[in-house]
């Protein structure tokens, strides 16, 4: 999985490109931890190019959200497709993520 990043002021927007599965979950989590340290927890995951997330992918997202919550921050996700939103709702994980329609709204929420 390729992960594109874009710095927007003090916020980093991360756009994973491809499915988030057991194969990519650990590298995704490691990269997110690195970005959280560099940007003081001001991280947005742009899910617009994330077509599929399996159970290990969901677990990695939840672990990142938990790490951010421990530092007083929250994981912000934007542009998730309907399937991903439904999976988050069904698993009860949707409460761990702030969701926004687009990256601009998510970035502005840090202000």
Backbone as JSON Lines, residues from 0, in Angstrom:
{"i":0,"aa":"X","n":[0.84,-1.17,0.0],"ca":[0.0,0.0,0.0],"c":[0.89,1.24,0.0]}
{"i":1,"aa":"X","n":[0.57,2.13,-0.87],"ca":[1.27,3.4,-0.91],"c":[0.54,4.39,0.01]}
{"i":2,"aa":"X","n":[1.29,5.22,0.71],"ca":[0.68,6.23,1.57],"c":[1.2,7.59,1.17]}
{"i":3,"aa":"X","n":[0.31,8.41,0.65],"ca":[0.68,9.77,0.29],"c":[0.44,10.67,1.5]}
{"i":4,"aa":"X","n":[1.31,11.62,1.69],"ca":[1.14,12.57,2.79],"c":[1.17,13.99,2.24]}
{"i":5,"aa":"X","n":[0.42,14.85,2.88],"ca":[0.39,16.25,2.5],"c":[0.33,17.08,3.78]}
{"i":6,"aa":"X","n":[1.29,17.96,3.93],"ca":[1.33,18.85,5.09],"c":[0.41,20.03,4.84]}
{"i":7,"aa":"X","n":[-0.51,20.28,5.77],"ca":[-1.4,21.44,5.69],"c":[-1.27,22.2,6.99]}
{"i":8,"aa":"X","n":[-0.36,23.14,6.99],"ca":[-0.07,23.87,8.22],"c":[0.52,22.92,9.24]}
{"i":9,"aa":"X","n":[-0.1,22.83,10.42],"ca":[0.39,21.95,11.49],"c":[-0.26,20.57,11.43]}
{"i":10,"aa":"X","n":[-1.0,20.28,10.37],"ca":[-1.73,19.02,10.24],"c":[-1.16,18.24,9.06]}
{"i":11,"aa":"X","n":[-1.03,16.92,9.25],"ca":[-0.61,16.07,8.14],"c":[-1.82,15.25,7.7]}
{"i":12,"aa":"X","n":[-2.06,15.23,6.4],"ca":[-3.14,14.43,5.82],"c":[-2.49,13.21,5.17]}
{"i":13,"aa":"X","n":[-2.91,12.03,5.6],"ca":[-2.37,10.77,5.1],"c":[-3.43,10.11,4.24]}
{"i":14,"aa":"X","n":[-3.05,9.75,3.03],"ca":[-4.0,9.12,2.1],"c":[-3.46,7.74,1.7]}
{"i":15,"aa":"X","n":[-3.92,6.7,2.42],"ca":[-3.53,5.34,2.03],"c":[-4.18,4.99,0.7]}
{"i":16,"aa":"X","n":[-3.42,4.4,-0.2],"ca":[-3.94,4.05,-1.52],"c":[-3.91,2.54,-1.69]}
{"i":17,"aa":"X","n":[-5.07,1.93,-1.6],"ca":[-5.19,0.49,-1.71],"c":[-5.83,-0.07,-0.46]}
{"i":18,"aa":"X","n":[-6.12,-1.38,-0.46],"ca":[-6.78,-1.99,0.68],"c":[-5.87,-2.03,1.91]}
{"i":19,"aa":"X","n":[-6.49,-1.88,3.08],"ca":[-5.77,-1.99,4.35],"c":[-6.1,-3.36,4.92]}
{"i":20,"aa":"X","n":[-5.18,-4.3,4.71],"ca":[-5.39,-5.68,5.13],"c":[-4.25,-6.13,6.04]}
{"i":21,"aa":"X","n":[-4.3,-7.38,6.42],"ca":[-3.29,-7.95,7.3],"c":[-1.88,-7.73,6.75]}
{"i":22,"aa":"X","n":[-1.74,-7.71,5.45],"ca":[-0.42,-7.53,4.82],"c":[0.14,-6.13,5.09]}
{"i":23,"aa":"X","n":[-0.72,-5.11,5.08],"ca":[-0.27,-3.73,5.22],"c":[-0.45,-3.16,6.62]}
{"i":24,"aa":"X","n":[-1.17,-3.84,7.48],"ca":[-1.59,-3.26,8.77],"c":[-0.42,-2.81,9.65]}
{"i":25,"aa":"X","n":[0.6,-3.63,9.78],"ca":[1.71,-3.26,10.66],"c":[2.5,-2.08,10.11]}
{"i":26,"aa":"X","n":[2.75,-2.08,8.8],"ca":[3.49,-0.95,8.22],"c":[2.65,0.32,8.29]}
{"i":27,"aa":"X","n":[1.33,0.2,8.11],"ca":[0.44,1.35,8.25],"c":[0.53,1.92,9.66]}
{"i":28,"aa":"X","n":[0.42,1.05,10.64],"ca":[0.45,1.49,12.04],"c":[1.8,2.14,12.38]}
{"i":29,"aa":"X","n":[2.9,1.55,11.93],"ca":[4.23,2.11,12.19],"c":[4.37,3.5,11.56]}
{"i":30,"aa":"X","n":[3.93,3.63,10.32],"ca":[4.02,4.92,9.62],"c":[3.15,5.96,10.31]}
{"i":31,"aa":"X","n":[1.96,5.56,10.75],"ca":[1.07,6.49,11.45],"c":[1.69,6.94,12.77]}
{"i":32,"aa":"X","n":[2.33,6.02,13.49],"ca":[2.99,6.38,14.76],"c":[4.08,7.41,14.52]}
{"i":33,"aa":"X","n":[4.83,7.23,13.46],"ca":[5.88,8.18,13.09],"c":[5.29,9.55,12.77]}
{"i":34,"aa":"X","n":[4.23,9.57,12.0],"ca":[3.59,10.83,11.63],"c":[2.95,11.52,12.84]}
{"i":35,"aa":"X","n":[2.4,10.74,13.77],"ca":[1.8,11.32,14.97],"c":[2.85,12.03,15.81]}
{"i":36,"aa":"X","n":[4.02,11.41,15.92],"ca":[5.11,12.03,16.68],"c":[5.57,13.33,16.02]}
{"i":37,"aa":"X","n":[5.69,13.31,14.71],"ca":[6.19,14.47,13.97],"c":[5.2,15.62,13.96]}
{"i":38,"aa":"X","n":[3.91,15.33,14.11],"ca":[2.89,16.36,13.98],"c":[2.04,16.52,15.24]}
{"i":39,"aa":"X","n":[2.56,16.11,16.37],"ca":[1.9,16.28,17.66],"c":[0.47,15.77,17.66]}
{"i":40,"aa":"X","n":[0.22,14.68,16.94],"ca":[-1.1,14.08,16.92],"c":[-2.1,14.74,15.99]}
{"i":41,"aa":"X","n":[-1.65,15.66,15.19],"ca":[-2.55,16.35,14.24],"c":[-2.52,15.61,12.91]}
{"i":42,"aa":"X","n":[-3.23,14.49,12.86],"ca":[-3.2,13.62,11.69],"c":[-4.62,13.34,11.22]}
{"i":43,"aa":"X","n":[-4.81,13.43,9.91],"ca":[-6.08,13.1,9.27],"c":[-5.82,11.95,8.31]}
{"i":44,"aa":"X","n":[-6.66,10.92,8.38],"ca":[-6.58,9.83,7.41],"c":[-7.65,10.08,6.34]}
{"i":45,"aa":"X","n":[-7.2,10.33,5.13],"ca":[-8.09,10.51,3.98],"c":[-8.36,9.13,3.4]}
{"i":46,"aa":"X","n":[-9.56,8.61,3.63],"ca":[-9.9,7.24,3.23],"c":[-10.48,7.15,1.83]}
{"i":47,"aa":"X","n":[-10.35,8.2,1.04],"ca":[-10.97,8.22,-0.29],"c":[-10.41,7.16,-1.23]}
{"i":48,"aa":"X","n":[-9.18,6.71,-1.03],"ca":[-8.57,5.69,-1.89],"c":[-8.4,4.37,-1.15]}
{"i":49,"aa":"X","n":[-9.2,4.18,-0.11],"ca":[-9.15,2.97,0.72],"c":[-10.39,2.13,0.4]}
{"i":50,"aa":"X","n":[-10.29,1.25,-0.59],"ca":[-11.48,0.53,-1.04],"c":[-11.96,-0.56,-0.08]}
{"i":51,"aa":"X","n":[-11.03,-1.1,0.72],"ca":[-11.37,-2.25,1.54],"c":[-10.49,-2.27,2.78]}
{"i":52,"aa":"X","n":[-11.1,-2.64,3.91],"ca":[-10.36,-2.79,5.16],"c":[-10.8,-4.1,5.79]}
{"i":53,"aa":"X","n":[-9.84,-5.0,6.06],"ca":[-10.2,-6.26,6.7],"c":[-10.1,-6.11,8.22]}
{"i":54,"aa":"X","n":[-10.31,-7.19,8.95],"ca":[-10.35,-7.11,10.41],"c":[-9.02,-6.62,11.0]}
{"i":55,"aa":"X","n":[-7.9,-7.04,10.44],"ca":[-6.59,-6.56,10.94],"c":[-6.39,-5.1,10.59]}
{"i":56,"aa":"X","n":[-6.88,-4.67,9.45],"ca":[-6.82,-3.26,9.09],"c":[-7.63,-2.41,10.05]}
{"i":57,"aa":"X","n":[-8.83,-2.89,10.4],"ca":[-9.67,-2.19,11.38],"c":[-8.97,-2.12,12.74]}
{"i":58,"aa":"X","n":[-8.33,-3.22,13.1],"ca":[-7.61,-3.26,14.37],"c":[-6.48,-2.23,14.38]}
{"i":59,"aa":"X","n":[-5.77,-2.09,13.27],"ca":[-4.68,-1.11,13.22],"c":[-5.22,0.31,13.32]}
{"i":60,"aa":"X","n":[-6.36,0.58,12.67],"ca":[-6.99,1.9,12.81],"c":[-7.39,2.16,14.26]}
{"i":61,"aa":"X","n":[-7.96,1.14,14.91],"ca":[-8.37,1.28,16.3],"c":[-7.17,1.51,17.21]}
{"i":62,"aa":"X","n":[-6.07,0.84,16.95],"ca":[-4.86,1.02,17.75],"c":[-4.3,2.43,17.6]}
{"i":63,"aa":"X","n":[-4.32,2.95,16.39],"ca":[-3.86,4.32,16.16],"c":[-4.78,5.3,16.9]}
{"i":64,"aa":"X","n":[-6.09,5.07,16.81],"ca":[-7.05,5.93,17.51],"c":[-6.82,5.89,19.02]}
{"i":65,"aa":"X","n":[-6.52,4.71,19.54],"ca":[-6.28,4.57,20.98],"c":[-5.01,5.32,21.4]}
{"i":66,"aa":"X","n":[-3.96,5.21,20.61],"ca":[-2.73,5.93,20.91],"c":[-2.96,7.44,20.92]}
{"i":67,"aa":"X","n":[-3.73,7.93,19.96],"ca":[-4.05,9.36,19.91],"c":[-4.9,9.76,21.11]}
{"i":68,"aa":"X","n":[-5.85,8.93,21.48],"ca":[-6.73,9.24,22.62],"c":[-5.92,9.33,23.91]}
{"i":69,"aa":"X","n":[-4.92,8.5,24.05],"ca":[-4.07,8.54,25.24],"c":[-3.3,9.84,25.36]}
{"i":70,"aa":"X","n":[-3.07,10.49,24.23],"ca":[-2.36,11.77,24.25],"c":[-3.33,12.95,24.18]}
{"i":71,"aa":"X","n":[-4.63,12.66,24.33],"ca":[-5.63,13.72,24.33],"c":[-6.08,14.15,22.95]}
{"i":72,"aa":"X","n":[-5.75,13.4,21.94],"ca":[-6.15,13.7,20.56],"c":[-7.13,12.65,20.08]}
{"i":73,"aa":"X","n":[-7.7,12.88,18.91],"ca":[-8.6,11.91,18.31],"c":[-8.21,11.66,16.88]}
{"i":74,"aa":"X","n":[-8.48,10.45,16.4],"ca":[-8.2,10.14,15.01],"c":[-9.29,10.75,14.15]}
{"i":75,"aa":"X","n":[-8.88,11.46,13.15],"ca":[-9.83,12.1,12.23],"c":[-9.73,11.39,10.88]}
{"i":76,"aa":"X","n":[-10.88,10.96,10.4],"ca":[-10.96,10.23,9.14],"c":[-11.89,11.02,8.22]}
{"i":77,"aa":"X","n":[-11.52,11.1,6.96],"ca":[-12.4,11.79,6.02],"c":[-12.59,10.95,4.77]}
{"i":78,"aa":"X","n":[-13.67,11.22,4.09],"ca":[-13.98,10.65,2.77],"c":[-14.07,9.13,2.76]}
{"i":79,"aa":"X","n":[-14.48,8.52,3.87],"ca":[-14.66,7.07,3.89],"c":[-15.85,6.69,3.03]}
{"i":80,"aa":"X","n":[-15.72,5.6,2.3],"ca":[-16.85,5.16,1.48],"c":[-17.93,4.56,2.38]}
{"i":81,"aa":"X","n":[-19.09,4.35,1.81],"ca":[-20.24,3.88,2.57],"c":[-19.98,2.53,3.23]}
{"i":82,"aa":"X","n":[-19.29,1.64,2.54],"ca":[-18.99,0.32,3.09],"c":[-18.13,0.43,4.34]}
{"i":83,"aa":"X","n":[-17.1,1.25,4.27],"ca":[-16.23,1.42,5.44],"c":[-17.0,2.03,6.59]}
{"i":84,"aa":"X","n":[-17.84,2.99,6.32],"ca":[-18.65,3.6,7.38],"c":[-19.56,2.56,8.03]}
{"i":85,"aa":"X","n":[-20.18,1.72,7.22],"ca":[-21.06,0.68,7.75],"c":[-20.29,-0.32,8.61]}
{"i":86,"aa":"X","n":[-19.11,-0.7,8.15],"ca":[-18.29,-1.64,8.93],"c":[-17.9,-1.01,10.27]}
{"i":87,"aa":"X","n":[-17.53,0.25,10.26],"ca":[-17.19,0.93,11.51],"c":[-18.39,0.98,12.45]}
{"i":88,"aa":"X","n":[-19.56,1.24,11.9],"ca":[-20.78,1.27,12.71],"c":[-21.1,-0.12,13.27]}
{"i":89,"aa":"X","n":[-21.05,-1.13,12.43],"ca":[-21.39,-2.49,12.85],"c":[-20.44,-3.03,13.91]}
{"i":90,"aa":"X","n":[-19.18,-2.65,13.82],"ca":[-18.19,-3.15,14.78],"c":[-18.12,-2.29,16.04]}
{"i":91,"aa":"X","n":[-18.83,-1.17,16.04],"ca":[-18.8,-0.28,17.2],"c":[-17.57,0.61,17.24]}
{"i":92,"aa":"X","n":[-16.79,0.59,16.17],"ca":[-15.56,1.4,16.14],"c":[-15.79,2.84,15.71]}
{"i":93,"aa":"X","n":[-16.96,3.14,15.19],"ca":[-17.21,4.49,14.68],"c":[-17.08,5.56,15.76]}
{"i":94,"aa":"X","n":[-17.28,5.19,17.01],"ca":[-17.14,6.18,18.09],"c":[-15.69,6.55,18.36]}
{"i":95,"aa":"X","n":[-14.75,5.74,17.87],"ca":[-13.34,6.01,18.08],"c":[-12.75,6.98,17.06]}
{"i":96,"aa":"X","n":[-13.52,7.28,16.02],"ca":[-13.03,8.11,14.94],"c":[-13.94,9.3,14.73]}
{"i":97,"aa":"X","n":[-13.36,10.47,14.58],"ca":[-14.14,11.62,14.11],"c":[-14.15,11.51,12.59]}
{"i":98,"aa":"X","n":[-15.34,11.6,11.98],"ca":[-15.42,11.48,10.54],"c":[-15.87,12.78,9.91]}
{"i":99,"aa":"X","n":[-15.23,13.12,8.79],"ca":[-15.54,14.33,8.05],"c":[-15.73,13.97,6.59]}
{"i":100,"aa":"X","n":[-16.48,14.79,5.88],"ca":[-16.75,14.52,4.47],"c":[-15.51,14.7,3.6]}
{"i":101,"aa":"X","n":[-14.65,15.67,3.95],"ca":[-13.46,15.92,3.13],"c":[-12.3,16.34,4.01]}
{"i":102,"aa":"X","n":[-11.12,16.36,3.41],"ca":[-9.89,16.67,4.14],"c":[-9.9,18.1,4.67]}
{"i":103,"aa":"X","n":[-10.44,19.04,3.9],"ca":[-10.47,20.43,4.36],"c":[-11.23,20.57,5.68]}
{"i":104,"aa":"X","n":[-12.39,19.92,5.78],"ca":[-13.19,19.99,7.01],"c":[-12.43,19.35,8.17]}
{"i":105,"aa":"X","n":[-11.78,18.23,7.92],"ca":[-11.03,17.55,8.97],"c":[-9.86,18.4,9.45]}
{"i":106,"aa":"X","n":[-9.14,19.01,8.53],"ca":[-8.0,19.87,8.89],"c":[-8.5,21.07,9.7]}
{"i":107,"aa":"X","n":[-9.58,21.7,9.25],"ca":[-10.11,22.87,9.97],"c":[-10.56,22.51,11.38]}
{"i":108,"aa":"X","n":[-10.93,21.27,11.62],"ca":[-11.41,20.89,12.95],"c":[-10.3,20.97,14.0]}
{"i":109,"aa":"X","n":[-9.05,21.03,13.59],"ca":[-7.94,21.19,14.53],"c":[-7.8,22.62,15.02]}
{"i":110,"aa":"X","n":[-8.43,23.57,14.34],"ca":[-8.29,24.98,14.71],"c":[-9.13,25.33,15.91]}
